[in-house]
Amino acid sequence: MTAPLELSVLIPARNEADNLPALLQEIRTALATQDYEVLVVDDGSRDHTLSVLQHLKNQGYAQLRILRHEHSLGQSTALWHAAEAARGQWLATLDGDGQNDPADIPGMLALVRANQHLAGSLKLVAGHRVKRRDSASKRWASRLANGLRRRLLGDATPDTGCGLKLVERAAFLRLPYFDHMHRFIPALILRHNGCMLVHPVNHRPRQAGESKYGNLDRALVGILDLFGVWWLIRRTRLDTRPQELEG
């Protein structure tokens, strides 16, 4: 039987052949003293993403596990399949474009370890991109969606769209699955009686390729998802626990 790990790094990737080698090497460097695994989901790529991953695996990247969707199923489905297959107690999610910095993961893990008094309730450390390195249109769409989301869901999250998060695997798999659910992980965690901390993280310009997830059109479509999550949360009654009585 395979021993459990503290950490699994999950990366949804679609047509990211030019970004993945550098990103995976950065993960290797950042987590050199950590027992971990990396699950990359090739989400129906039409470039050389799969062959790049297979080459890295064959060259001795022992921590790398490769999952593949024959056709693109989206970022949320890729993350859910990776979480289901993961062995780590905690899941670090990263975008495949290299804009998230793996060097932030140890600090997020340290935050979890430093808050052991919250054990049993601390379920999420959410990254906050203090200095966004995106286009003006993406920043505008993000501000619009974030402002509306905070008013409706009250999740107190400054940057729910940040791809870098550290979430307890068991808590993540208990959340309701739907397409684009990854955008609402903080609100769903809080509604399921979990505690969340926010950690400032680095954000970098994309070095190659084009954005596949999180563009302006998807941000606007996400507003429709927002009302669905608002409806779902209003009907969730898992934010309180029963009292066990003696005698």
VMD Tcl script that draws the C-alpha trace (Angstrom):
set ca {
  {0.00 0.00 0.00}
  {1.34 3.46 -0.97}
  {2.12 5.69 2.00}
  {0.13 8.93 2.32}
  {1.80 12.29 1.74}
  {1.34 15.70 3.30}
  {1.24 17.48 -0.06}
  {0.01 16.94 -3.61}
  {0.51 19.68 -6.21}
  {-2.30 19.80 -8.79}
  {-1.85 21.48 -12.18}
  {-4.56 21.65 -14.86}
  {-2.83 22.26 -18.20}
  {-4.17 22.81 -21.69}
  {-1.66 23.55 -24.46}
  {1.09 24.53 -22.00}
  {4.01 22.59 -23.50}
  {6.24 25.69 -23.48}
  {5.52 26.59 -19.84}
  {5.47 23.26 -18.01}
  {9.20 22.32 -18.00}
  {10.22 25.52 -16.21}
  {7.23 25.35 -13.84}
  {7.93 21.75 -12.87}
  {11.59 22.54 -12.27}
  {10.57 25.44 -10.02}
  {8.33 23.07 -8.05}
  {11.24 20.68 -7.67}
  {13.41 23.47 -6.30}
  {10.77 24.96 -4.01}
  {9.84 21.59 -2.47}
  {13.30 20.03 -2.36}
  {12.99 19.24 1.36}
  {9.34 18.14 1.19}
  {7.77 14.75 0.45}
  {5.27 15.52 -2.29}
  {3.81 14.50 -5.62}
  {2.78 16.51 -8.68}
  {-0.32 15.62 -10.68}
  {-0.56 17.37 -14.04}
  {-3.84 16.97 -15.91}
  {-3.41 17.33 -19.66}
  {-6.85 18.77 -20.37}
  {-7.28 17.78 -24.01}
  {-4.17 19.60 -25.25}
  {-3.54 19.82 -28.97}
  {0.11 20.79 -28.70}
  {3.02 18.75 -27.30}
  {1.98 18.98 -23.64}
  {1.62 15.21 -23.25}
  {4.96 14.35 -24.88}
  {6.71 17.01 -22.77}
  {5.26 15.50 -19.60}
  {6.17 11.97 -20.65}
  {9.73 13.08 -21.44}
  {10.11 14.67 -18.00}
  {8.73 11.54 -16.36}
  {11.13 9.32 -18.31}
  {14.03 11.60 -17.40}
  {13.57 10.80 -13.72}
  {10.95 13.22 -12.40}
  {9.78 10.61 -9.91}
  {7.19 12.84 -8.22}
  {5.34 13.50 -11.48}
  {2.03 11.79 -12.21}
  {0.26 12.40 -15.53}
  {-3.50 12.38 -16.04}
  {-5.12 13.04 -19.41}
  {-8.50 14.14 -20.71}
  {-9.01 13.13 -24.32}
  {-11.08 16.29 -24.78}
  {-10.96 19.49 -22.73}
  {-13.32 19.28 -19.74}
  {-12.31 22.54 -18.07}
  {-10.25 23.61 -15.09}
  {-12.69 22.54 -12.37}
  {-13.05 19.02 -13.73}
  {-9.28 18.71 -14.15}
  {-8.73 19.78 -10.54}
  {-11.43 17.43 -9.25}
  {-10.00 14.41 -11.07}
  {-6.51 15.26 -9.81}
  {-7.79 15.67 -6.24}
  {-9.56 12.33 -6.42}
  {-6.33 10.61 -7.52}
  {-4.04 12.51 -5.12}
  {-2.42 10.94 -2.06}
  {-1.66 14.17 -0.18}
  {-3.57 15.41 2.84}
  {-3.21 18.94 1.44}
  {-3.62 19.98 -2.19}
  {-1.67 22.90 -3.67}
  {-3.36 24.08 -6.86}
  {-1.35 25.90 -9.53}
  {-2.22 27.22 -12.98}
  {-0.27 25.57 -15.78}
  {0.79 28.87 -17.37}
  {3.55 29.55 -14.85}
  {2.03 32.77 -13.53}
  {1.71 31.30 -10.03}
  {5.04 31.02 -8.20}
  {5.77 27.60 -6.59}
  {8.14 29.35 -4.19}
  {5.03 30.52 -2.30}
  {3.94 26.96 -1.44}
  {6.36 26.39 1.50}
  {5.12 29.60 3.15}
  {1.53 28.44 2.81}
  {2.43 25.05 4.30}
  {4.21 26.81 7.16}
  {1.02 28.77 7.80}
  {-0.91 25.51 8.12}
  {1.67 24.04 10.49}
  {1.77 27.22 12.59}
  {-1.98 27.08 13.09}
  {-2.34 23.59 14.48}
  {-4.73 25.02 17.09}
  {-7.15 25.33 14.19}
  {-6.76 21.63 13.33}
  {-10.08 20.21 12.29}
  {-11.37 23.55 11.07}
  {-8.53 25.09 8.98}
  {-9.31 23.85 5.48}
  {-7.94 26.47 3.10}
  {-5.08 28.90 2.61}
  {-6.08 31.15 -0.29}
  {-3.47 32.98 -2.32}
  {-3.87 36.72 -2.86}
  {-2.09 38.18 -5.90}
  {-1.08 41.55 -4.50}
  {0.40 42.71 -7.83}
  {-1.47 41.27 -10.79}
  {0.52 40.65 -13.99}
  {-2.47 40.30 -16.33}
  {-3.91 42.38 -19.15}
  {-6.11 45.36 -18.35}
  {-9.21 43.50 -19.60}
  {-8.57 40.55 -17.27}
  {-7.98 42.86 -14.30}
  {-11.20 44.75 -15.06}
  {-13.23 41.54 -15.38}
  {-11.72 40.25 -12.14}
  {-12.60 43.42 -10.21}
  {-16.16 43.25 -11.50}
  {-16.59 39.59 -10.60}
  {-14.84 39.92 -7.22}
  {-16.94 42.90 -6.16}
  {-20.21 41.22 -7.04}
  {-19.12 37.94 -5.47}
  {-18.19 39.57 -2.16}
  {-21.57 41.30 -1.95}
  {-23.55 38.16 -2.66}
  {-21.50 35.47 -0.93}
  {-19.77 37.41 1.85}
  {-16.68 35.20 1.61}
  {-14.23 37.96 2.66}
  {-11.77 36.81 -0.02}
  {-9.80 39.53 -1.83}
  {-8.79 37.29 -4.76}
  {-10.86 34.13 -5.18}
  {-9.61 33.81 -8.79}
  {-6.02 33.20 -7.71}
  {-5.02 29.76 -8.98}
  {-2.64 29.19 -6.06}
  {-4.51 27.68 -3.11}
  {-3.70 25.15 -0.41}
  {-6.82 23.17 0.47}
  {-7.37 20.07 2.57}
  {-8.10 17.18 0.21}
  {-10.94 15.69 2.28}
  {-12.63 19.09 2.53}
  {-12.27 19.73 -1.21}
  {-13.82 16.40 -2.15}
  {-16.80 17.11 0.11}
  {-17.66 20.27 -1.82}
  {-20.41 20.12 -4.46}
  {-18.91 19.62 -7.90}
  {-20.01 21.73 -10.87}
  {-18.22 23.36 -13.80}
  {-16.30 26.48 -12.68}
  {-16.64 25.48 -9.00}
  {-12.92 26.21 -8.52}
  {-13.77 29.94 -8.62}
  {-15.90 29.59 -5.48}
  {-13.77 27.33 -3.26}
  {-13.42 29.93 -0.44}
  {-17.18 30.56 -0.19}
  {-17.96 26.84 -0.30}
  {-15.31 25.98 2.30}
  {-16.65 28.64 4.68}
  {-20.23 27.46 4.23}
  {-19.15 23.92 5.07}
  {-17.87 25.09 8.45}
  {-14.21 25.38 7.44}
  {-11.73 28.07 8.44}
  {-9.76 29.98 5.79}
  {-6.58 32.06 5.90}
  {-5.33 34.41 3.16}
  {-1.67 34.53 2.13}
  {-0.10 37.15 -0.22}
  {1.59 35.48 -3.19}
  {3.70 36.42 -6.16}
  {2.18 36.72 -9.64}
  {4.16 36.69 -12.87}
  {3.57 37.50 -16.53}
  {2.78 34.59 -18.83}
  {5.97 33.66 -20.70}
  {4.48 31.64 -23.57}
  {1.16 30.72 -25.14}
  {-2.25 32.24 -24.60}
  {-4.73 32.16 -21.72}
  {-7.11 29.16 -21.85}
  {-8.88 29.63 -18.53}
  {-10.10 32.80 -16.86}
  {-10.40 35.13 -19.86}
  {-12.92 37.97 -20.04}
  {-15.70 35.88 -21.60}
  {-15.42 33.23 -18.91}
  {-15.37 35.87 -16.20}
  {-18.67 37.26 -17.46}
  {-20.17 33.78 -17.74}
  {-18.97 33.24 -14.16}
  {-21.46 35.88 -13.01}
  {-24.23 33.42 -13.90}
  {-22.43 30.74 -11.86}
  {-22.24 33.23 -9.00}
  {-26.02 33.39 -8.66}
  {-26.14 29.59 -8.74}
  {-23.63 29.39 -5.88}
  {-25.57 32.06 -3.97}
  {-28.70 29.88 -4.32}
  {-26.78 26.76 -3.27}
  {-25.22 28.36 -0.20}
  {-28.56 29.73 1.00}
  {-29.80 26.13 1.06}
  {-26.77 24.63 2.77}
  {-27.17 23.88 6.48}
  {-23.71 22.46 7.20}
  {-22.27 25.63 8.72}
  {-23.30 24.59 12.24}
  {-22.76 21.38 14.19}
  {-25.07 19.51 16.59}
  {-24.31 19.30 20.29}
  {-23.75 15.86 21.73}
  {-25.59 15.53 25.02}
  {-24.67 13.31 27.96}
  {-27.36 11.35 29.79}
}
mol new
graphics top color blue
foreach p $ca { graphics top sphere $p radius 0.5 }
foreach p [lrange $ca 0 end-1] q [lrange $ca 1 end] { graphics top cylinder $p $q radius 0.2 }
display resetview
